[in-house]
Amino acid sequence: MSTQVSGGRMPPEVHSIRAFLEPDQIELGLAVGGFAADTVAQHPEPDSDDEGREQARELLETLGAAGWLRPIAELNLRACCLVREALGGASPLADAVFAIQGLATIPILLAENAEQTERWVGRLMDGTAMGGFAMTERDAGSDVSALATRAVRDGGDYLISGEKAFISNAGIADVYVVFASTDPAAGNRGLSAFVIPADTPGFRFVEPLVMSAPHPLGRIAFDDCRVPASARLGDEGEGFKLGMATLDRLRPTVGAAACGMAARALDEALTYAMERKQFGQPLADFQLIQQKLSRMATDLQAARLLVYRAAWEKDLGADRITLEAAMAKAFSTEAAQRIVDDAVQIFGGQGVLRESVVDRLYRSVRALRIYEGATEIQHLIIAGQLMRKRRGSS
């Protein structure tokens, strides 16, 4: 599989978004692009789910040792976007590793749980511990109020029972942030979050769920899994608020990963179109190919501006970026899907071969439109925010 990119670099391209970046973030963007090209992109795509799980641990150690996970603990959202954009272009699996470390770490930090912070955050950031974020269930995806996992108080402990599905790092994570209902009658307001190490009695890995693109996914279960009350993040009933605050911060980074994949696809497609000849001339000389390239580049630039604008707002102290984050995720992931699809079309038959970079990107980009809030949910959030503002001003 080719790993070459024009100029020997991966995204991000920092010049066009410099208005949203601090000088040190510009330097970080340049550095992580080089790291992604020289180190991360050299990992071959795993041939099986087992190999993907092994490589995910290797990539975690690599990212941790190089210090690229630290922006998560610093809650530096623009830096996280820059890292994810670079990793998305180099290795979607490496991007997924970074993303899940963020999902596992940020709830602990936001809850200001000193015991869990001291025990886990350092290890999560240096890559010696792998995290998981266990919210989704088979019958409760976007509808978080339908979570069936229960946490029942038993003296100074909680007994947790239930099953989670579509959990990234299932079976290989060392610790999970788990969402369970402590008051089923209260719906969202009855959810609580817990930090549960993978070696806790009553926890079990059920099975892997194998995706078309390398990504460690699976089902986990809790059978009267006993955890101390100190493992709870925040007060009882604050789990939904904590989970949404975490996703609010990280949704722009999903958009950044999508931009990284789209930028890589555009670069590959442009190079191929200028080199590949049909009917005696390069593909790039055909106006329909030029129209595709033009649309791809414009969509990518618009997506990046939305992503970094949302991250900029949060880094500058905005309490919530619900609207900005939803716009960034919805537009960038949908745009990335179009860009990668156009890249495959430009490559023609070569684009659907498994060893092709654009085929790998095609299989990887699709999930971004679903996880951390599907595009349809983002549109509901955007419309809801617009109506709330209108009602508030009338």
N, C-alpha and C positions, 0 to 999 in steps of 0.2 A: 504494500500500500504506500502510495506516495506521501511524503511528509513535507515536500518542498513548497515554499510560499515565496512570492516575489519579494526580493530584498532579504530573504532569510529570516523574516519576522512573522509573528502572529499578530492579530489584532490585540489590543486596541490601537486605533489611530487617534492620537490625542489632540492634534491640531484643531480639528473641527469642533471639538467640545471643550476647548481650553477655557472658555468663559465660565464654565461650571466647575473648574478644577483649581486647586491650590498648586503652587509650584512643586511641593513635595509629591503631590498626587500625579503631576505630569511625569516626574522622574520615576515614580512607581510604575506608571503605565508603560513607559519605555522599558523598564527593567523586567517587568513580568512578561512582556511580549517576547523579549529575548529568551527568558527562562523557558517559556512555553515551547518555543521553537527548538531550542537546543536540548532540552531535557524531556519535557512531557510528551511532545509529539513523536519522540523516538520509540515509545512503547507501541508494539504492534497491537492491533485489535484482537481481543481474546476470541478464541475459537469456540468456547463453551461457557456456560454459566459458572462452572467451577473455576475456570481460568479467570473469568471476570471478577469473581470474589477474591481470588488471590491477588490479582493486579490492583484491585481497589485498596487493599491493605498496603501494598507497596507504594501506591500513589499517595496515600495518606502520610506515610512515613516520609516520603520525598517532599511533599508540600510542607509538612510540619518542620522538618529539619532546615528547610530553606527559609522559613519564617513567613510563608505566604498565607498562613491561616490567622496571623495576628490581627489583621483588620477586623475580623469578626469580634474578638474580645474588646477591641477599641471602639466598637460600634461606629466604625468609619465606613459609612454606606457607599460613598463614591469609590473608596479604595476597594471595597468588596466587589463593586460593579466592574472595576478595571480588571481585577483578578479573574472574575468569572468570564468576562468577555475574552480574555486571553486563553483561558482553559477551554472554553466552549469551542474555540476554533481549533485548538490543538488536540483535545481529547475530551469528548463528551463524558466519558467515564470519570476523568479527573475533575471535571466541573461538577458532576453529581456528588463526588466525594466531598468537595468543598461545600456544596450547598447543604448537605445533610449535617456536616459539622456545625454550620451556622444555625440550622433549625434546632439542633440539640443544645447549643450553647446559649443562644440569646434568651430563651425563656428563663434559664437559671440566673442570668445576669439581670434581667428585668425584674424578677421576683426578689432580687437582693437577698437570696438565701445564702448566708455566709458559709454554712457548713457544706452545702453542695458546691458552692463556688470554689471553696478551698480544695475540696476533694477532687473535682472533675475539670474545672475550666483550664487549668494549666496543662493537664494531660491531653485534653481535647485540642488545645492550640499547638502543642509540640508534636502532635501526631502519634503519641503513644497510646491513646485511647480513641476508639471510634464510637461516634454517637448515632442515635436513631431518634426519630420523631414519630410517635405512634398515636395518631389521631384517627385515621381512616378505618372504617369497617365495611364489610361487604354491603350492608344495608344502610350505611351512613357515610356517604361521600361528601357531597356539598351540604347535605342537611346534617349539620353537626349535632343538632338537638336530638337526633335519632340514635345517638351512641348508646349501645347496649352494655358496654363494659361497666361494671359496678365497683365502687370502692366503699366498703362498709367499715365503720369505725369499730375497733375491738380493743378497748382499753387505750393504751398508748400507741397502738398500731392501726393499720388499715389492712383489710383482706380484699384483694383485688381479683376479680374473676371476669373473664370475657375473652374475646378474640379480636385481633386486629389484622387487617388485610392490606395489601399493596403498600407494605412498609419497606422503605429503602433501608439497606444494610441489615435487613432481617437475617438473623443467623450469624452475622459476623460482627455486629456492634457489641461494644463492651458495656454500654449504658444507653437507656432509652428514656426520653421524656414521654410519659404515657398520660393520656387524657381519659378520665373515667367519671362516671356520674356518682356524686355523693348524695344527691337529692333528685331522683328521677322525676318527681312531680314538678320540679322547677324548670325543666327544659334546659336551655342554654345556661341559665343562672345557677343550675345545679351541678355544673361540670367543675372538676378540679384536676390539677396536673401534678404528677408525681415523677420523681427521678428514681428509676429502677435499674440497678445493675443486672447484667445478663446472667450472673451466677446466683441470683436470688432464688431460693427454693420456691417452686410453684410456677416459675417462668419456663416456657418451652418454645423452641422453634418448631413450627408445625411443618412447613414445607416451603421450598422456593417457588416463586412465580417467575417464569422465564420470559423475558421480553425479547423483541426482535433485535434490539440494540443492547449491547452489554450494559447491564445495570443490575446490581444485587437487590432483588426485590423478593418479598415473601410474606408469609403469614406467621404470626406469633400468637401465643395464648397465655392466659394467666389462670391458674387453678388454685384459688385461695392463696394467692401470692401475698405473703405477709411483708409489709414495709413499715418502717417507723413513721410517726407523724412528722418527723423532721425531714422526711423525703418529699413532703408536700410543698409545692411552690406557691407561695402566697396563702391566702385564707381559703377555706372551703367556698366553692362557688365562683372563684376567680379564674378558673381554668379557661373558660371561653374568652374572657377579656385578655388573658395572657397569650393565648394562642393567636387571636386576631392581631394583637399588637406585634407579635413576632412576624406573622405573615405580612402585615402592613409594611414592615421594614424590608422584608426580603423579596417581596414581589418585584421591585425594580431590578433586583439582581437576577431574577429569572429572565427579565427582559434583556439584561446585559448578556447573559449566556446565549440567548437567542440571537442577539446581534453578532456575537462572536462566531456562531455557526454560519450565520448568513454572510458575514464578511469573508469567511473562508470559502464558502460556496461561490460567491461573486468573484473572488480572486482566481479560483480554479477555473471557473467558466470563462473569464476574460482571457486568461492565458491560453486555454484550449481553443477558444474561438479565433484568436489571432494566429495560432499555429496550424490548426486543422484546415486543410484545403478541400473544397468541394466545387465541382464545376469550374476548376481552374483558378479559384480565388479563395482567400481565407474566409471562413464562416463570418468573421467579424465585419466583412465588407457588405454582407447582406442586410438590408434595412430592417427586416423583421428580427434579426438577431440583435441589431443595434437597439431596436425598441425594447427588447427584453433587458438588455444590459442597462439601458437608461432607467427603466422602471425599477430594476433591482437596486441600483445605486441610490435612487431617490427614496425608495421605501426604507432602505437601510439608514440613510442619514436622518430621516424623520423619526425613525424608531430610536436611534441613539440619542437624539435631542430630548425626546420624551423621557427616556430612561434616566439620563443624567440630570435633567431638570428635577425629577422626583427625588433622586438621591440628594441633590443639592439642597432642596427644601428641607429635608430631614436633617441633614448635617448642620444646617444653619439654625436649627432649633425648633422647627415646626412641631407642634404637639402631635398631630396626625397628618398623614399624607394619603389618606384613603382614596380620594379622587385621583390624585396624581399617580399613585402606585397602580391603581386599576387601569387607568389609561395607558400607562407605560407597558404593563404586562399584556393587556389585550392587544394593543396595536403591534408591539414588537414581536410577539410570538406568532401572530397571524401573518405579519409581513415576512418573518423568517421562513415560515412554511412556503410562502409564495416564491421567495427568492431561491430557496433550495430546490424547489420543484422546477423552476425555470433553469437552474443550473443543470439538473439531470436532463432536461429536454435538450439543452444545448449540446451536452455530451452524447446524446443519442444512445445507441446500444452500449457504448462504453460506460454510460452513467448508471446502468442497472447491474453492472457486475459487482460482486461482493467486495472485490479488492479496490474498487473505486472510492476515492475520498467522498465524492458527492453522494454515493449510495449510503455510505456510513452516516453522513450528515442527514440524509433523508430519513433513515430509520431512527435517528436520535432526536431530531427536532420535533417530531410529532407529539411526544409526551409533554413538552413544555406548554402546549395549549390546554392541557388537562390539569396537571398537578398544581398545587397551591392556589386553587381556585380556577376552574375552567373559564374559558373566554366568555361563555354565556353568563356566568356568575359575575364576571367583571363588568359586563354591560349593565346588569341589574344594579350593581354598586354605583356605577357612573350615573345612571338615570336617577337612582335614589338620592345621590348627593346633589344633583342638579335641582331636583324637586324640593329637597330640604332647604336649599339656599333660597329658592324662589319663595317658599312659604315663609321663611324667616325674614325676608325683606318686604313682604306685603303687609 
